[in-house]
């Protein structure tokens, strides 16, 4: 069974087949969570050569963000 971000591996299982799991992360580009005694302790993520290029995908998606603490959508609610 291949582990995914939704199915974490125990550290013992990861240790036994670490190279295979790292290759899986590299191929699928999905992170892998390692657990110890039921708690997450490590996250293996694929390496990004150019982090700026990865972050550039998200630039320009927010058009305007004036007050992050202000309530939103108050006009969308209807009082009964």
Secondary structure, DSSP 8 states (H G I E B T S, - for coil): ---BTTB-EEHHHHHHTHHHHHHHHHHH---EEEEETTEEEEEE----S-HHHHHHTTTT-----S-TTS---GGG----
